[in-house]
Amino acid sequence: MDKFLNIKYTLHRQDEYFDDYLASIGLNYIQRKLAKTIPASVEIVKLNENEYSFNTILPFKTHQQRFVPGEEIEQTTVDGRKVKNIFTIEGNKLIEHQFEPNRQVSIIREFTDKEMAGKTTVGNSFGEVTNKHWSKAQES
Protein backbone atom coordinates (compact mmCIF):
# COMPACT_ATOMS: atom_id res chain seq x y z
CA MET A 1 0.00 0.00 0.00
CA ASP A 2 2.93 2.36 0.63
CA LYS A 3 3.34 3.23 -3.04
CA PHE A 4 -0.25 4.52 -3.14
CA LEU A 5 0.05 6.81 -0.12
CA ASN A 6 -0.18 10.61 -0.42
CA ILE A 7 -1.50 10.47 -3.99
CA LYS A 8 -4.74 12.24 -4.93
CA TYR A 9 -7.25 10.34 -7.02
CA THR A 10 -10.03 12.29 -8.76
CA LEU A 11 -13.46 10.77 -9.45
CA HIS A 12 -13.89 10.33 -13.18
CA ARG A 13 -16.60 7.68 -13.59
CA GLN A 14 -19.44 6.04 -11.66
CA ASP A 15 -21.72 3.29 -12.92
CA GLU A 16 -25.48 3.23 -13.41
CA TYR A 17 -26.08 1.67 -9.97
CA PHE A 18 -24.63 4.58 -8.01
CA ASP A 19 -28.03 6.28 -7.60
CA ASP A 20 -29.53 3.01 -6.32
CA TYR A 21 -26.69 2.73 -3.81
CA LEU A 22 -27.25 6.28 -2.56
CA ALA A 23 -30.99 5.60 -2.16
CA SER A 24 -30.27 2.37 -0.28
CA ILE A 25 -28.22 4.25 2.35
CA GLY A 26 -31.06 6.71 2.88
CA LEU A 27 -30.21 9.75 0.75
CA ASN A 28 -33.18 11.64 -0.66
CA TYR A 29 -33.51 12.74 -4.30
CA ILE A 30 -31.78 16.12 -3.87
CA GLN A 31 -28.94 14.64 -1.80
CA ARG A 32 -28.40 11.96 -4.48
CA LYS A 33 -28.29 14.55 -7.28
CA LEU A 34 -25.74 16.61 -5.34
CA ALA A 35 -23.63 13.56 -4.51
CA LYS A 36 -23.44 12.67 -8.20
CA THR A 37 -22.39 16.14 -9.37
CA ILE A 38 -19.96 17.42 -6.73
CA PRO A 39 -16.33 16.99 -7.85
CA ALA A 40 -14.35 14.87 -5.41
CA SER A 41 -10.84 13.61 -4.82
CA VAL A 42 -9.52 11.11 -2.30
CA GLU A 43 -6.16 10.23 -0.78
CA ILE A 44 -4.80 7.87 1.84
CA VAL A 45 -2.15 9.21 4.18
CA LYS A 46 -0.02 7.34 6.72
CA LEU A 47 -0.05 9.43 9.89
CA ASN A 48 2.33 7.32 11.96
CA GLU A 49 3.51 3.73 12.29
CA ASN A 50 -0.02 2.35 12.85
CA GLU A 51 -2.50 5.08 11.91
CA TYR A 52 -3.82 6.17 8.52
CA SER A 53 -6.24 8.77 7.24
CA PHE A 54 -8.57 8.31 4.29
CA ASN A 55 -9.46 11.82 3.10
CA THR A 56 -12.33 12.77 0.82
CA ILE A 57 -11.66 16.22 -0.63
CA LEU A 58 -14.74 18.20 -1.71
CA PRO A 59 -14.93 21.84 -2.85
CA PHE A 60 -16.44 22.89 0.49
CA LYS A 61 -14.64 20.59 2.97
CA THR A 62 -12.24 17.73 3.48
CA HIS A 63 -13.69 14.71 5.29
CA GLN A 64 -11.02 12.82 7.24
CA GLN A 65 -11.44 9.23 8.41
CA ARG A 66 -8.59 8.34 10.81
CA PHE A 67 -8.09 4.64 11.47
CA VAL A 68 -5.79 1.89 12.62
CA PRO A 69 -6.27 -1.18 10.41
CA GLY A 70 -8.41 -3.83 12.09
CA GLU A 71 -9.71 -1.59 14.89
CA GLU A 72 -13.37 -0.61 15.13
CA ILE A 73 -14.03 3.13 15.29
CA GLU A 74 -17.13 5.31 15.39
CA GLN A 75 -17.34 7.89 12.62
CA THR A 76 -19.68 10.16 10.74
CA THR A 77 -19.76 9.59 6.99
CA VAL A 78 -19.58 12.39 4.40
CA ASP A 79 -23.39 12.17 4.09
CA GLY A 80 -23.87 12.45 7.86
CA ARG A 81 -24.59 8.83 8.85
CA LYS A 82 -23.19 7.64 12.20
CA VAL A 83 -21.42 4.31 11.64
CA LYS A 84 -18.99 1.92 13.21
CA ASN A 85 -16.12 1.35 10.80
CA ILE A 86 -13.40 -1.22 10.42
CA PHE A 87 -10.69 -0.61 7.82
CA THR A 88 -8.25 -3.28 6.71
CA ILE A 89 -5.42 -3.21 4.20
CA GLU A 90 -4.78 -6.25 2.00
CA GLY A 91 -1.97 -5.67 -0.48
CA ASN A 92 -3.15 -2.89 -2.81
CA LYS A 93 -6.72 -2.86 -1.37
CA LEU A 94 -8.20 -0.64 1.31
CA ILE A 95 -11.31 -2.41 2.63
CA GLU A 96 -13.89 -0.54 4.68
CA HIS A 97 -16.85 -2.09 6.49
CA GLN A 98 -19.49 0.31 7.83
CA PHE A 99 -21.95 -1.02 10.41
CA GLU A 100 -25.30 0.59 11.21
CA PRO A 101 -28.24 -0.91 13.11
CA ASN A 102 -30.17 -1.56 9.89
CA ARG A 103 -27.44 -2.18 7.29
CA GLN A 104 -23.83 -2.98 6.53
CA VAL A 105 -21.87 -1.29 3.76
CA SER A 106 -18.66 -2.76 2.35
CA ILE A 107 -16.30 -0.69 0.19
CA ILE A 108 -13.29 -2.26 -1.49
CA ARG A 109 -10.89 0.30 -2.92
CA GLU A 110 -8.27 -1.23 -5.21
CA PHE A 111 -5.26 0.86 -6.16
CA THR A 112 -3.23 0.54 -9.36
CA ASP A 113 -0.55 2.74 -10.89
CA LYS A 114 -3.26 4.62 -12.87
CA GLU A 115 -6.39 4.63 -10.73
CA MET A 116 -8.33 3.63 -7.66
CA ALA A 117 -11.43 1.54 -8.33
CA GLY A 118 -14.09 1.39 -5.62
CA LYS A 119 -16.65 -1.41 -5.37
CA THR A 120 -19.48 -0.90 -2.89
CA THR A 121 -22.16 -3.29 -1.65
CA VAL A 122 -24.92 -2.70 0.88
CA GLY A 123 -25.90 -5.73 2.96
CA ASN A 124 -28.89 -7.61 1.62
CA SER A 125 -30.89 -4.55 0.58
CA PHE A 126 -28.78 -3.69 -2.45
CA GLY A 127 -28.25 -6.63 -4.77
CA GLU A 128 -25.91 -4.96 -7.21
CA VAL A 129 -22.38 -3.74 -6.73
CA THR A 130 -21.78 -0.12 -7.61
CA ASN A 131 -18.44 0.91 -9.05
CA LYS A 132 -16.64 4.24 -8.99
CA HIS A 133 -13.34 4.94 -10.71
CA TRP A 134 -10.85 7.54 -9.56
CA SER A 135 -7.96 8.65 -11.81
CA LYS A 136 -4.55 9.39 -10.38
CA ALA A 137 -4.40 13.19 -10.29
CA GLN A 138 -1.82 14.90 -12.46
CA GLU A 139 1.12 16.19 -10.47
CA SER A 140 1.53 19.96 -10.67
C-alpha positions as CSV (number, residue, x, y, z in Angstrom):
1,M,0.0,0.0,0.0
2,D,2.9,2.4,0.6
3,K,3.3,3.2,-3.0
4,F,-0.3,4.5,-3.1
5,L,0.0,6.8,-0.1
6,N,-0.2,10.6,-0.4
7,I,-1.5,10.5,-4.0
8,K,-4.7,12.2,-4.9
9,Y,-7.3,10.3,-7.0
10,T,-10.0,12.3,-8.8
11,L,-13.5,10.8,-9.4
12,H,-13.9,10.3,-13.2
13,R,-16.6,7.7,-13.6
14,Q,-19.4,6.0,-11.7
15,D,-21.7,3.3,-12.9
16,E,-25.5,3.2,-13.4
17,Y,-26.1,1.7,-10.0
18,F,-24.6,4.6,-8.0
19,D,-28.0,6.3,-7.6
20,D,-29.5,3.0,-6.3
21,Y,-26.7,2.7,-3.8
22,L,-27.3,6.3,-2.6
23,A,-31.0,5.6,-2.2
24,S,-30.3,2.4,-0.3
25,I,-28.2,4.2,2.4
26,G,-31.1,6.7,2.9
27,L,-30.2,9.8,0.7
28,N,-33.2,11.6,-0.7
29,Y,-33.5,12.7,-4.3
30,I,-31.8,16.1,-3.9
31,Q,-28.9,14.6,-1.8
32,R,-28.4,12.0,-4.5
33,K,-28.3,14.6,-7.3
34,L,-25.7,16.6,-5.3
35,A,-23.6,13.6,-4.5
36,K,-23.4,12.7,-8.2
37,T,-22.4,16.1,-9.4
38,I,-20.0,17.4,-6.7
39,P,-16.3,17.0,-7.9
40,A,-14.4,14.9,-5.4
41,S,-10.8,13.6,-4.8
42,V,-9.5,11.1,-2.3
43,E,-6.2,10.2,-0.8
44,I,-4.8,7.9,1.8
45,V,-2.1,9.2,4.2
46,K,0.0,7.3,6.7
47,L,-0.1,9.4,9.9
48,N,2.3,7.3,12.0
49,E,3.5,3.7,12.3
50,N,0.0,2.3,12.9
51,E,-2.5,5.1,11.9
52,Y,-3.8,6.2,8.5
53,S,-6.2,8.8,7.2
54,F,-8.6,8.3,4.3
55,N,-9.5,11.8,3.1
56,T,-12.3,12.8,0.8
57,I,-11.7,16.2,-0.6
58,L,-14.7,18.2,-1.7
59,P,-14.9,21.8,-2.9
60,F,-16.4,22.9,0.5
61,K,-14.6,20.6,3.0
62,T,-12.2,17.7,3.5
63,H,-13.7,14.7,5.3
64,Q,-11.0,12.8,7.2
65,Q,-11.4,9.2,8.4
66,R,-8.6,8.3,10.8
67,F,-8.1,4.6,11.5
68,V,-5.8,1.9,12.6
69,P,-6.3,-1.2,10.4
70,G,-8.4,-3.8,12.1
71,E,-9.7,-1.6,14.9
72,E,-13.4,-0.6,15.1
73,I,-14.0,3.1,15.3
74,E,-17.1,5.3,15.4
75,Q,-17.3,7.9,12.6
76,T,-19.7,10.2,10.7
77,T,-19.8,9.6,7.0
78,V,-19.6,12.4,4.4
79,D,-23.4,12.2,4.1
80,G,-23.9,12.4,7.9
81,R,-24.6,8.8,8.9
82,K,-23.2,7.6,12.2
83,V,-21.4,4.3,11.6
84,K,-19.0,1.9,13.2
85,N,-16.1,1.3,10.8
86,I,-13.4,-1.2,10.4
87,F,-10.7,-0.6,7.8
88,T,-8.3,-3.3,6.7
89,I,-5.4,-3.2,4.2
90,E,-4.8,-6.2,2.0
91,G,-2.0,-5.7,-0.5
92,N,-3.1,-2.9,-2.8
93,K,-6.7,-2.9,-1.4
94,L,-8.2,-0.6,1.3
95,I,-11.3,-2.4,2.6
96,E,-13.9,-0.5,4.7
97,H,-16.8,-2.1,6.5
98,Q,-19.5,0.3,7.8
99,F,-22.0,-1.0,10.4
100,E,-25.3,0.6,11.2
101,P,-28.2,-0.9,13.1
102,N,-30.2,-1.6,9.9
103,R,-27.4,-2.2,7.3
104,Q,-23.8,-3.0,6.5
105,V,-21.9,-1.3,3.8
106,S,-18.7,-2.8,2.3
107,I,-16.3,-0.7,0.2
108,I,-13.3,-2.3,-1.5
109,R,-10.9,0.3,-2.9
110,E,-8.3,-1.2,-5.2
111,F,-5.3,0.9,-6.2
112,T,-3.2,0.5,-9.4
113,D,-0.6,2.7,-10.9
114,K,-3.3,4.6,-12.9
115,E,-6.4,4.6,-10.7
116,M,-8.3,3.6,-7.7
117,A,-11.4,1.5,-8.3
118,G,-14.1,1.4,-5.6
119,K,-16.6,-1.4,-5.4
120,T,-19.5,-0.9,-2.9
121,T,-22.2,-3.3,-1.7
122,V,-24.9,-2.7,0.9
123,G,-25.9,-5.7,3.0
124,N,-28.9,-7.6,1.6
125,S,-30.9,-4.5,0.6
126,F,-28.8,-3.7,-2.4
127,G,-28.2,-6.6,-4.8
128,E,-25.9,-5.0,-7.2
129,V,-22.4,-3.7,-6.7
130,T,-21.8,-0.1,-7.6
131,N,-18.4,0.9,-9.0
132,K,-16.6,4.2,-9.0
133,H,-13.3,4.9,-10.7
134,W,-10.9,7.5,-9.6
135,S,-8.0,8.6,-11.8
136,K,-4.6,9.4,-10.4
137,A,-4.4,13.2,-10.3
138,Q,-1.8,14.9,-12.5
139,E,1.1,16.2,-10.5
140,S,1.5,20.0,-10.7
